[in-house]
Amino acid sequence: MLSLIIDRVGNVNIFNLLDGNIPGEESHIQSTIDDDLILEYIQEVERLVKVSQAVLSHPNQVVNADILQDLRIIGETFFRQFFPESIIQRLKNTQRKSIHFNIDPSLALVPWELLHDGHSFLSDRFRMGKTIRGGVHKSPHRPNQKIKMLIIADPTEDLPGAQKEGEMLFSILSQKVSSQTLELEFIGGRQVTKLKLLSLIKDKHIIHYSGHLFFSEDPQENGWLLSDEKVLKAREIKSSGISTDLVFSNACMSAKSSGKKINTDILNQHAGAFLTAGIKSYIGTNWEILDNERTIDFAVRFYTHLFNKKSAGESLFLAKEFARLNYQSNDLTWANYVLFGSPDFALISEQSAILPTQKYFDPKVVCDKFPTPIAQAYYRYISNQKSNVNEKEILISAIQVFEAFSQVVGMIVFSDVKYHSMNKTIPDNLDDALDLRKWWELVYSCIWEFQKLKISTFLEGISERLNHQKETIFKIVHWLEHWEEKPLHKEEFESYLIIFQYFIDNLLFELKDLEQINIFLMADSGQSHYFFRGNKPSFHFQHKDIHSEKLASLLEQYRGNLILLHEEKKRIIPFATYFKEKKESGELGLVFNGLLPVLVEKSLS
């Protein structure tokens, strides 16, 4: 990790750089920059944020604004004004993944994440954290200790999004993390009293707060706003004996100064007030957040990574990266969050990891490499997320992803059953078509038969992960059945959408081996075959795997038929379904007559 120590005397900045614990050549280097230029940069960023929020709040209005480009320009201009050339070159050329700013209090308001080195924002390159003239905290040592987490939601009962955030977070973490390793507690609304909170917070490892903040000229009076205009103040939190590892404050301007001028008092930072109370790491927001689904999605993704033994800095980095790539182009949610403390602070050690190690979920892989029905449905889904369509349309497209996922995975399993001549009736036409529940029940019945007979399957690794996802799959099926009987109302779309999106992304991630599976139509003659791979299926003249000697003779018997090829295992079986030409595009499309269509429009009123 790089540690950049920045002091400020008058209008002179003094830089010292540590690479790990070793002082670098860049020590006691100076630059001169006036307060008015620093304030102007901060104010210009805030102006662009307001533009972004206006665009997102009024999606039907056409606004000619490239907010990201404007941020790049001012971020690079300030970057070159603020840092000496030697520091600039070191930041550009370092191979380190983490950077920790240990800064003078007068620089606390600078959004370091948005500085731009000419190639990328710093937050796109580094796992970032900052300490305002304070120490770096080490990771806690609790090899077998249960993690205790408190979720506090909407104490003032006027932020419906905050309430949903708390409920969704509680629901998802309850399902994803074993109760043997994580003890969750939820409190919201008027039951959040000062006395109750003070008793609850002192033994928690993680506190997630979603609600209003109270700012005062006296920094020790800063705090969380409760019902009846009561405030749980920083001094009261400090006196409680709190020793929390992480506070995530998803609230209005929770990392901002209470003043508008450069202030030299660390305690004038709301985050600083909590850090001095004994909290090791604090995640807050640079400006007012919108009370919407993206803040919920961001928090869920952060905790997903955190409980996969990522550090606080890496978890925030990965959540920001997803937001940058998948939210609307003018959505600055990714830029809003800031970590106070060391970016390498890890709540979960290697020995006590709660969830298995995961790599970053890349939506582009799904669109480019997954079987075409899934890839096309997912492409429509993420396109809707980025556009201005309403929540109903996004939810419909998410349901269609699950339907395509069910079709492809189910038919691969059924094709394997047919290939092994097992005694199972496989639905492949309209006469014996199954509804979604019976379809998945048959899928799991087939997987169980494979396991019982100890048959090596085409989807060997995937079958195991499907068993892990069984509860999630049938929860989605239950929702769809329930919505057919009692259609979902408009005001319910947002809350279900958040958790549905999470389930879909998690399913595709867990079954990422689907990118290894090629579905293709063998040509009657020649070597140009039609591949149902990615968002745009097409003919390919050559494919390294299907021209290997080992498979060539086997393939000849399948001329003119649909084939499944597992790239990694070099296995081939016939794909037991049909194809037809789409009139509107001329493309060939796969047909799954054995699964009754999900009546999506009817389910959503």
C-alpha positions as semicolon CSV with decimal commas, in nm:
position;residue;x (nm);y (nm);z (nm)
1;M;0,000;0,000;0,000
2;L;0,113;0,354;-0,075
3;S;0,072;0,600;0,211
4;L;0,069;0,963;0,105
5;I;0,112;1,205;0,397
6;I;0,009;1,561;0,314
7;D;0,060;1,853;0,553
8;R;-0,042;2,208;0,477
9;V;0,112;2,530;0,612
10;G;-0,053;2,843;0,476
11;N;-0,087;2,778;0,103
12;V;0,204;2,528;0,091
13;N;0,148;2,151;0,078
14;I;0,424;1,923;0,210
15;F;0,428;1,566;0,078
16;N;0,587;1,252;0,222
17;L;0,534;0,914;0,063
18;L;0,570;0,565;0,213
19;D;0,576;0,252;-0,002
20;G;0,460;-0,009;0,245
21;N;0,649;0,101;0,557
22;I;0,951;0,225;0,360
23;P;0,998;0,599;0,301
24;G;1,022;0,678;-0,069
25;E;1,244;0,924;-0,244
26;E;0,945;1,157;-0,250
27;S;0,983;1,318;0,094
28;H;0,928;1,675;0,206
29;I;0,831;1,774;-0,149
30;Q;0,628;2,091;-0,171
31;S;0,362;2,247;-0,389
32;T;0,182;2,577;-0,358
33;I;-0,191;2,612;-0,413
34;D;-0,425;2,877;-0,274
35;D;-0,735;2,807;-0,069
36;D;-0,959;2,974;-0,325
37;L;-0,858;2,725;-0,596
38;I;-0,921;2,429;-0,364
39;L;-1,263;2,567;-0,273
40;E;-1,343;2,637;-0,637
41;Y;-1,267;2,275;-0,728
42;I;-1,485;2,145;-0,442
43;Q;-1,771;2,377;-0,540
44;E;-1,748;2,281;-0,909
45;V;-1,771;1,912;-0,817
46;E;-2,077;1,988;-0,604
47;R;-2,234;2,177;-0,896
48;L;-2,187;1,876;-1,126
49;V;-2,336;1,652;-0,859
50;K;-2,648;1,871;-0,850
51;V;-2,673;1,847;-1,229
52;S;-2,643;1,469;-1,205
53;Q;-2,918;1,450;-0,943
54;A;-3,144;1,676;-1,148
55;V;-3,097;1,452;-1,453
56;L;-3,175;1,137;-1,253
57;S;-3,473;1,296;-1,077
58;H;-3,630;1,408;-1,408
59;P;-3,553;1,124;-1,652
60;N;-3,799;1,249;-1,916
61;Q;-3,626;1,584;-1,957
62;V;-3,353;1,606;-2,220
63;V;-3,038;1,756;-2,067
64;N;-2,735;1,823;-2,283
65;A;-2,468;1,744;-2,023
66;D;-2,164;1,517;-2,024
67;I;-2,107;1,520;-1,650
68;L;-1,839;1,253;-1,657
69;Q;-1,633;1,444;-1,911
70;D;-1,661;1,764;-1,706
71;L;-1,546;1,573;-1,396
72;R;-1,248;1,438;-1,589
73;I;-1,144;1,783;-1,705
74;I;-1,160;1,955;-1,367
75;G;-1,022;1,645;-1,192
76;E;-0,713;1,640;-1,414
77;T;-0,667;2,018;-1,393
78;F;-0,674;2,011;-1,012
79;F;-0,455;1,697;-1,001
80;R;-0,178;1,878;-1,189
81;Q;-0,214;2,195;-0,984
82;F;-0,211;2,017;-0,649
83;F;0,058;1,750;-0,681
84;P;0,429;1,807;-0,756
85;E;0,555;1,635;-1,074
86;S;0,746;1,364;-0,883
87;I;0,430;1,262;-0,695
88;I;0,231;1,266;-1,021
89;Q;0,479;1,029;-1,184
90;R;0,486;0,799;-0,882
91;L;0,105;0,775;-0,876
92;K;0,097;0,706;-1,250
93;N;0,364;0,437;-1,245
94;T;0,308;0,253;-0,917
95;Q;0,198;-0,110;-0,921
96;R;0,039;-0,077;-0,578
97;K;-0,338;-0,137;-0,564
98;S;-0,413;0,059;-0,246
99;I;-0,344;0,417;-0,150
100;H;-0,400;0,574;0,190
101;F;-0,415;0,953;0,220
102;N;-0,305;1,081;0,561
103;I;-0,402;1,442;0,522
104;D;-0,404;1,777;0,695
105;P;-0,751;1,867;0,831
106;S;-0,768;2,169;0,602
107;L;-0,774;1,928;0,303
108;A;-1,050;1,707;0,441
109;L;-1,312;1,825;0,190
110;V;-1,112;1,743;-0,124
111;P;-1,278;1,451;-0,308
112;W;-0,951;1,264;-0,374
113;E;-1,135;0,983;-0,551
114;L;-1,233;1,220;-0,833
115;L;-0,885;1,346;-0,913
116;H;-0,786;1,233;-1,263
117;D;-0,432;1,143;-1,369
118;G;-0,498;1,188;-1,740
119;H;-0,591;0,823;-1,791
120;S;-0,836;0,744;-1,513
121;F;-0,994;0,869;-1,194
122;L;-0,790;0,770;-0,889
123;S;-1,086;0,569;-0,759
124;D;-1,082;0,365;-1,082
125;R;-0,720;0,265;-1,016
126;F;-0,684;0,242;-0,640
127;R;-0,854;0,106;-0,334
128;M;-0,865;0,432;-0,146
129;G;-0,892;0,543;0,215
130;K;-0,810;0,857;0,404
131;T;-0,720;0,949;0,758
132;I;-0,728;1,306;0,876
133;R;-0,404;1,334;1,069
134;G;-0,464;1,003;1,249
135;G;-0,332;0,649;1,270
136;V;-0,389;0,342;1,056
137;H;-0,591;0,066;1,219
138;K;-0,491;-0,297;1,198
139;S;-0,731;-0,575;1,110
140;P;-0,907;-0,728;1,413
141;H;-0,807;-1,074;1,529
142;R;-1,117;-1,284;1,586
143;P;-1,049;-1,629;1,436
144;N;-1,369;-1,791;1,562
145;Q;-1,574;-1,499;1,686
146;K;-1,921;-1,437;1,547
147;I;-1,957;-1,107;1,362
148;K;-2,229;-0,887;1,512
149;M;-2,400;-0,638;1,283
150;L;-2,666;-0,376;1,359
151;I;-2,880;-0,224;1,082
152;I;-3,049;0,107;1,170
153;A;-3,309;0,226;0,919
154;D;-3,512;0,548;0,886
155;P;-3,547;0,653;1,253
156;T;-3,747;0,961;1,147
157;E;-3,991;0,755;0,935
158;D;-3,977;0,996;0,640
159;L;-3,730;0,814;0,409
160;P;-3,906;0,512;0,255
161;G;-3,593;0,426;0,057
162;A;-3,390;0,410;0,378
163;Q;-3,642;0,172;0,532
164;K;-3,630;-0,050;0,221
165;E;-3,251;-0,040;0,228
166;G;-3,242;-0,174;0,582
167;E;-3,500;-0,443;0,513
168;M;-3,332;-0,557;0,190
169;L;-2,989;-0,564;0,348
170;F;-3,121;-0,767;0,641
171;S;-3,302;-1,009;0,408
172;I;-3,010;-1,067;0,171
173;L;-2,742;-1,104;0,437
174;S;-2,969;-1,337;0,636
175;Q;-2,990;-1,565;0,333
176;K;-2,628;-1,540;0,216
177;V;-2,439;-1,557;0,546
178;S;-2,476;-1,836;0,800
179;S;-2,625;-1,743;1,137
180;Q;-2,331;-1,931;1,287
181;T;-2,097;-1,663;1,160
182;L;-2,308;-1,347;1,142
183;E;-2,550;-1,222;1,404
184;L;-2,784;-0,965;1,249
185;E;-3,005;-0,718;1,431
186;F;-3,245;-0,472;1,268
187;I;-3,404;-0,165;1,424
188;G;-3,607;0,102;1,247
189;G;-3,861;0,378;1,281
190;R;-3,969;0,520;1,615
191;Q;-3,837;0,220;1,806
192;V;-3,489;0,373;1,747
193;T;-3,458;0,564;2,075
194;K;-3,137;0,710;2,216
195;L;-3,121;0,478;2,514
196;K;-3,189;0,168;2,305
197;L;-2,930;0,264;2,043
198;L;-2,662;0,333;2,302
199;S;-2,719;-0,013;2,449
200;L;-2,713;-0,181;2,107
201;I;-2,410;-0,022;1,942
202;K;-2,134;-0,085;2,191
203;D;-2,077;-0,457;2,120
204;K;-2,132;-0,449;1,741
205;H;-1,858;-0,508;1,484
206;I;-2,055;-0,345;1,201
207;I;-2,315;-0,069;1,219
208;H;-2,509;0,025;0,905
209;Y;-2,704;0,349;0,936
210;S;-2,957;0,468;0,678
211;G;-3,130;0,794;0,766
212;H;-3,078;1,165;0,839
213;L;-2,773;1,326;0,998
214;F;-2,769;1,625;1,230
215;F;-2,499;1,890;1,193
216;S;-2,397;2,139;1,458
217;E;-2,138;2,415;1,493
218;D;-2,013;2,217;1,791
219;P;-1,871;1,898;1,631
220;Q;-1,935;1,688;1,940
221;E;-2,306;1,763;1,892
222;N;-2,308;1,611;1,542
223;G;-2,498;1,284;1,521
224;W;-2,783;1,071;1,396
225;L;-3,126;1,232;1,377
226;L;-3,397;1,028;1,549
227;S;-3,772;1,072;1,582
228;D;-3,918;1,375;1,759
229;E;-3,606;1,574;1,653
230;K;-3,387;1,392;1,904
231;V;-3,019;1,342;1,816
232;L;-2,780;1,066;1,917
233;K;-2,467;1,279;1,942
234;A;-2,101;1,201;1,882
235;R;-2,010;1,266;2,246
236;E;-2,279;1,022;2,359
237;I;-2,154;0,757;2,117
238;K;-1,798;0,808;2,243
239;S;-1,911;0,773;2,604
240;S;-2,090;0,445;2,528
241;G;-1,761;0,256;2,512
242;I;-1,806;0,175;2,143
243;S;-1,527;-0,019;1,970
244;T;-1,694;-0,088;1,637
245;D;-1,480;-0,200;1,343
246;L;-1,693;-0,043;1,067
247;V;-1,971;0,212;1,037
248;F;-2,143;0,252;0,699
249;S;-2,343;0,574;0,708
250;N;-2,567;0,584;0,401
251;A;-2,702;0,928;0,477
252;C;-2,712;1,287;0,362
253;M;-2,363;1,443;0,339
254;S;-2,229;1,206;0,603
255;A;-1,863;1,268;0,520
256;K;-1,893;1,643;0,465
257;S;-1,790;1,932;0,682
258;S;-2,067;2,119;0,852
259;G;-1,919;2,440;0,718
260;K;-1,858;2,572;0,367
261;K;-1,504;2,699;0,413
262;I;-1,182;2,505;0,454
263;N;-1,176;2,416;0,819
264;T;-0,872;2,307;1,021
265;D;-1,062;2,115;1,289
266;I;-1,092;1,739;1,235
267;L;-1,393;1,728;1,466
268;N;-1,586;1,945;1,222
269;Q;-1,597;1,637;1,002
270;H;-1,893;1,417;1,088
271;A;-1,681;1,111;1,005
272;G;-1,402;1,247;1,224
273;A;-1,638;1,276;1,520
274;F;-1,723;0,908;1,491
275;L;-1,363;0,801;1,435
276;T;-1,248;0,980;1,748
277;A;-1,522;0,788;1,933
278;G;-1,332;0,465;1,866
279;I;-1,466;0,346;1,529
280;K;-1,190;0,191;1,317
281;S;-1,331;0,248;0,967
282;Y;-1,610;0,473;0,848
283;I;-1,780;0,486;0,508
284;G;-1,981;0,796;0,436
285;T;-2,107;1,002;0,145
286;N;-1,960;1,323;0,008
287;W;-2,296;1,482;-0,066
288;E;-2,667;1,426;-0,032
289;I;-2,775;1,088;-0,162
290;L;-3,091;1,026;-0,359
291;D;-3,341;0,805;-0,178
292;N;-3,353;0,540;-0,451
293;E;-3,274;0,181;-0,547
294;R;-2,913;0,247;-0,653
295;T;-2,801;0,336;-0,301
296;I;-2,952;0,007;-0,181
297;D;-2,786;-0,188;-0,461
298;F;-2,450;-0,023;-0,384
299;A;-2,468;-0,115;-0,015
300;V;-2,564;-0,476;-0,091
301;R;-2,269;-0,515;-0,330
302;F;-2,027;-0,363;-0,078
303;Y;-2,128;-0,610;0,195
304;T;-2,125;-0,903;-0,047
305;H;-1,758;-0,835;-0,117
306;L;-1,681;-0,760;0,249
307;F;-1,815;-1,099;0,357
308;N;-1,604;-1,262;0,086
309;K;-1,294;-1,164;0,290
310;K;-1,222;-0,850;0,089
311;S;-1,080;-0,549;0,268
312;A;-1,300;-0,245;0,324
313;G;-1,110;-0,061;0,048
314;E;-1,139;-0,342;-0,206
315;S;-1,507;-0,399;-0,125
316;L;-1,577;-0,031;-0,185
317;F;-1,361;-0,033;-0,500
318;L;-1,555;-0,328;-0,649
319;A;-1,894;-0,176;-0,562
320;K;-1,785;0,152;-0,724
321;E;-1,655;-0,031;-1,030
322;F;-1,988;-0,206;-1,080
323;A;-2,178;0,120;-1,038
324;R;-1,951;0,301;-1,286
325;L;-1,997;0,031;-1,549
326;N;-2,366;-0,047;-1,501
327;Y;-2,554;0,256;-1,370
328;Q;-2,655;0,539;-1,603
329;S;-2,362;0,739;-1,743
330;N;-2,462;1,053;-1,552
331;D;-2,520;0,866;-1,226
332;L;-2,245;0,961;-0,979
333;T;-2,335;0,711;-0,707
334;W;-1,990;0,553;-0,754
335;A;-1,820;0,887;-0,681
336;N;-2,016;0,962;-0,367
337;Y;-1,876;0,709;-0,121
338;V;-1,557;0,766;0,076
339;L;-1,367;0,547;0,322
340;F;-1,213;0,695;0,635
341;G;-0,942;0,459;0,758
342;S;-0,699;0,221;0,592
343;P;-0,819;0,070;0,262
344;D;-0,647;-0,256;0,358
345;F;-0,847;-0,291;0,680
346;A;-1,009;-0,638;0,660
347;L;-1,295;-0,727;0,890
348;I;-1,284;-1,093;0,788
349;S;-0,948;-1,272;0,801
350;E;-0,845;-1,554;0,565
351;Q;-0,899;-1,809;0,840
352;S;-1,247;-1,688;0,930
353;A;-1,387;-1,612;0,584
354;I;-1,765;-1,641;0,583
355;L;-1,828;-1,696;0,215
356;P;-1,612;-1,871;-0,047
357;T;-1,367;-1,654;-0,238
358;Q;-1,526;-1,493;-0,543
359;K;-1,400;-1,298;-0,837
360;Y;-1,568;-0,987;-0,965
361;F;-1,892;-1,044;-1,155
362;D;-1,852;-0,905;-1,506
363;P;-2,181;-0,842;-1,694
364;K;-1,987;-0,820;-2,022
365;V;-1,891;-1,188;-1,990
366;V;-2,260;-1,281;-1,969
367;C;-2,344;-1,074;-2,278
368;D;-2,046;-1,200;-2,483
369;K;-1,997;-1,561;-2,378
370;F;-2,308;-1,710;-2,219
371;P;-2,556;-1,914;-2,427
372;T;-2,754;-1,677;-2,647
373;P;-3,099;-1,693;-2,475
374;I;-2,941;-1,586;-2,144
375;A;-2,703;-1,336;-2,306
376;Q;-2,978;-1,162;-2,503
377;A;-3,217;-1,145;-2,208
378;Y;-2,940;-1,012;-1,982
379;Y;-2,834;-0,755;-2,243
380;R;-3,191;-0,620;-2,255
381;Y;-3,200;-0,616;-1,876
382;I;-2,880;-0,412;-1,828
383;S;-2,978;-0,184;-2,117
384;N;-3,304;-0,109;-1,937
385;Q;-3,109;-0,040;-1,616
386;K;-2,898;0,221;-1,795
387;S;-3,188;0,385;-1,980
388;N;-3,482;0,583;-1,850
389;V;-3,739;0,302;-1,851
390;N;-3,954;0,260;-1,543
391;E;-3,904;0,005;-1,265
392;K;-4,177;-0,220;-1,404
393;E;-3,992;-0,262;-1,734
394;I;-3,663;-0,334;-1,555
395;L;-3,833;-0,594;-1,333
396;I;-3,995;-0,754;-1,639
397;S;-3,657;-0,781;-1,811
398;A;-3,504;-0,930;-1,494
399;I;-3,779;-1,194;-1,484
400;Q;-3,708;-1,272;-1,849
401;V;-3,343;-1,332;-1,761
402;F;-3,451;-1,589;-1,502
403;E;-3,685;-1,750;-1,756
404;A;-3,402;-1,780;-2,012
405;F;-3,169;-1,911;-1,742
406;S;-3,430;-2,174;-1,649
407;Q;-3,476;-2,277;-2,013
408;V;-3,106;-2,318;-2,093
409;V;-2,992;-2,482;-1,767
410;G;-3,296;-2,711;-1,757
411;M;-3,257;-2,827;-2,116
412;I;-2,883;-2,892;-2,072
413;V;-2,963;-3,117;-1,774
414;F;-3,242;-3,289;-1,968
415;S;-3,012;-3,338;-2,269
416;D;-2,762;-3,510;-2,041
417;V;-3,041;-3,736;-1,908
418;K;-3,140;-3,829;-2,262
419;Y;-2,777;-3,888;-2,361
420;H;-2,736;-4,136;-2,074
421;S;-3,069;-4,307;-2,162
422;M;-3,205;-4,258;-1,812
423;N;-3,566;-4,343;-1,737
424;K;-3,701;-3,988;-1,728
425;T;-3,972;-3,823;-1,938
426;I;-3,821;-3,506;-2,080
427;P;-4,061;-3,223;-2,171
428;D;-3,978;-3,105;-2,522
429;N;-4,313;-3,008;-2,679
430;L;-4,625;-2,810;-2,597
431;D;-4,831;-3,119;-2,512
432;D;-4,619;-3,213;-2,210
433;A;-4,495;-2,863;-2,120
434;L;-4,436;-2,791;-1,750
435;D;-4,482;-2,479;-1,545
436;L;-4,175;-2,320;-1,388
437;R;-4,201;-2,501;-1,052
438;K;-4,245;-2,847;-1,203
439;W;-3,965;-2,771;-1,450
440;W;-3,717;-2,694;-1,170
441;E;-3,842;-2,987;-0,962
442;L;-3,763;-3,213;-1,257
443;V;-3,419;-3,049;-1,299
444;Y;-3,329;-3,121;-0,937
445;S;-3,475;-3,470;-0,959
446;C;-3,243;-3,541;-1,254
447;I;-2,942;-3,398;-1,068
448;W;-3,024;-3,624;-0,773
449;E;-3,042;-3,928;-1,004
450;F;-2,700;-3,844;-1,145
451;Q;-2,556;-3,818;-0,795
452;K;-2,725;-4,138;-0,675
453;L;-2,595;-4,338;-0,974
454;K;-2,256;-4,164;-0,954
455;I;-2,273;-4,064;-1,321
456;S;-2,026;-3,806;-1,446
457;T;-2,244;-3,529;-1,589
458;F;-2,198;-3,269;-1,858
459;L;-2,261;-3,000;-1,595
460;E;-2,064;-3,162;-1,315
461;G;-1,935;-2,845;-1,142
462;I;-2,249;-2,650;-1,221
463;S;-2,475;-2,917;-1,071
464;E;-2,312;-2,873;-0,732
465;R;-2,358;-2,496;-0,743
466;L;-2,717;-2,541;-0,856
467;N;-2,777;-2,733;-0,534
468;H;-2,637;-2,437;-0,339
469;Q;-2,875;-2,204;-0,524
470;K;-3,184;-2,421;-0,484
471;E;-3,338;-2,203;-0,213
472;T;-3,289;-1,886;-0,417
473;I;-3,433;-2,044;-0,734
474;F;-3,748;-2,165;-0,562
475;K;-3,789;-1,834;-0,382
476;I;-3,802;-1,662;-0,723
477;V;-4,045;-1,929;-0,849
478;H;-4,265;-1,868;-0,542
479;W;-4,268;-1,492;-0,608
480;L;-4,373;-1,542;-0,969
481;E;-4,652;-1,780;-0,866
482;H;-4,767;-1,537;-0,599
483;W;-4,768;-1,246;-0,845
484;E;-4,981;-1,444;-1,089
485;E;-5,245;-1,485;-0,818
486;K;-5,202;-1,138;-0,670
487;P;-5,033;-0,899;-0,914
488;L;-4,754;-0,681;-0,779
489;H;-4,853;-0,317;-0,729
490;K;-4,654;-0,021;-0,856
491;E;-4,535;0,087;-0,510
492;E;-4,387;-0,262;-0,455
493;F;-4,177;-0,268;-0,772
494;E;-3,871;-0,096;-0,626
495;S;-3,829;-0,314;-0,318
496;Y;-3,870;-0,640;-0,510
497;L;-3,653;-0,514;-0,794
498;I;-3,350;-0,463;-0,570
499;I;-3,350;-0,814;-0,430
500;F;-3,448;-0,969;-0,765
501;Q;-3,151;-0,796;-0,932
502;Y;-2,922;-0,926;-0,663
503;F;-3,050;-1,283;-0,700
504;I;-3,014;-1,275;-1,080
505;D;-2,656;-1,145;-1,071
506;N;-2,565;-1,395;-0,800
507;L;-2,714;-1,688;-0,995
508;L;-2,522;-1,596;-1,310
509;F;-2,205;-1,546;-1,112
510;E;-2,236;-1,878;-0,931
511;L;-2,295;-2,052;-1,265
512;K;-2,023;-1,863;-1,451
513;D;-1,907;-2,196;-1,600
514;L;-2,189;-2,147;-1,851
515;E;-1,941;-1,936;-2,047
516;Q;-1,754;-2,264;-2,113
517;I;-2,057;-2,417;-2,285
518;N;-2,115;-2,373;-2,657
519;I;-2,451;-2,445;-2,814
520;F;-2,416;-2,470;-3,190
521;L;-2,585;-2,607;-3,500
522;M;-2,356;-2,841;-3,690
523;A;-2,356;-2,765;-4,061
524;D;-2,483;-3,036;-4,296
525;S;-2,151;-3,003;-4,475
526;G;-1,841;-2,789;-4,445
527;Q;-1,695;-2,632;-4,132
528;S;-1,907;-2,318;-4,088
529;H;-2,135;-2,379;-3,789
530;Y;-2,397;-2,157;-3,627
531;F;-2,305;-2,071;-3,266
532;F;-2,570;-1,965;-3,012
533;R;-2,311;-1,783;-2,803
534;G;-2,335;-1,429;-2,667
535;N;-2,582;-1,157;-2,749
536;K;-2,527;-1,193;-3,126
537;P;-2,536;-1,555;-3,248
538;S;-2,359;-1,610;-3,579
539;F;-2,180;-1,850;-3,814
540;H;-1,817;-1,925;-3,737
541;F;-1,593;-2,099;-3,985
542;Q;-1,347;-2,237;-3,735
543;H;-1,344;-2,331;-3,373
544;K;-1,028;-2,474;-3,216
545;D;-1,210;-2,727;-2,999
546;I;-1,445;-2,884;-3,252
547;H;-1,164;-2,942;-3,500
548;S;-0,948;-3,145;-3,262
549;E;-0,889;-3,504;-3,375
550;K;-1,044;-3,638;-3,058
551;L;-1,383;-3,483;-3,137
552;A;-1,389;-3,474;-3,516
553;S;-1,515;-3,827;-3,576
554;L;-1,777;-3,797;-3,302
555;L;-1,907;-3,474;-3,447
556;E;-1,965;-3,618;-3,793
557;Q;-2,264;-3,819;-3,667
558;Y;-2,433;-3,499;-3,548
559;R;-2,435;-3,313;-3,881
560;G;-2,744;-3,090;-3,909
561;N;-2,818;-3,116;-3,535
562;L;-2,783;-2,898;-3,227
563;I;-2,479;-2,979;-3,015
564;L;-2,352;-2,895;-2,667
565;L;-1,975;-2,856;-2,636
566;H;-1,801;-2,806;-2,303
567;E;-1,483;-2,615;-2,393
568;E;-1,287;-2,705;-2,082
569;K;-1,386;-3,072;-2,057
570;K;-1,386;-3,127;-2,437
571;R;-1,718;-3,312;-2,406
572;I;-1,998;-3,323;-2,662
573;I;-2,361;-3,430;-2,631
574;P;-2,667;-3,359;-2,850
575;F;-2,882;-3,065;-2,736
576;A;-3,236;-3,200;-2,707
577;T;-3,436;-2,902;-2,833
578;Y;-3,520;-2,721;-3,156
579;F;-3,443;-2,402;-3,346
580;K;-3,632;-2,178;-3,582
581;E;-3,571;-1,863;-3,783
582;K;-3,688;-1,536;-3,630
583;K;-3,898;-1,343;-3,881
584;E;-3,804;-0,998;-3,749
585;S;-3,425;-1,045;-3,762
586;G;-3,355;-1,352;-3,972
587;E;-3,151;-1,496;-3,685
588;L;-3,189;-1,852;-3,577
589;G;-3,339;-1,890;-3,231
590;L;-3,361;-2,178;-2,986
591;V;-3,706;-2,311;-2,897
592;F;-3,798;-2,441;-2,551
593;N;-4,149;-2,579;-2,589
594;G;-4,120;-2,791;-2,276
595;L;-4,146;-2,489;-2,041
596;L;-4,468;-2,293;-2,022
597;P;-4,405;-1,918;-2,067
598;V;-4,395;-1,699;-1,757
599;L;-4,691;-1,458;-1,773
600;V;-4,488;-1,153;-1,679
601;E;-4,720;-0,869;-1,783
602;K;-5,015;-1,030;-1,607
603;S;-4,814;-1,056;-1,285
604;L;-4,733;-0,686;-1,265
605;S;-5,023;-0,443;-1,243
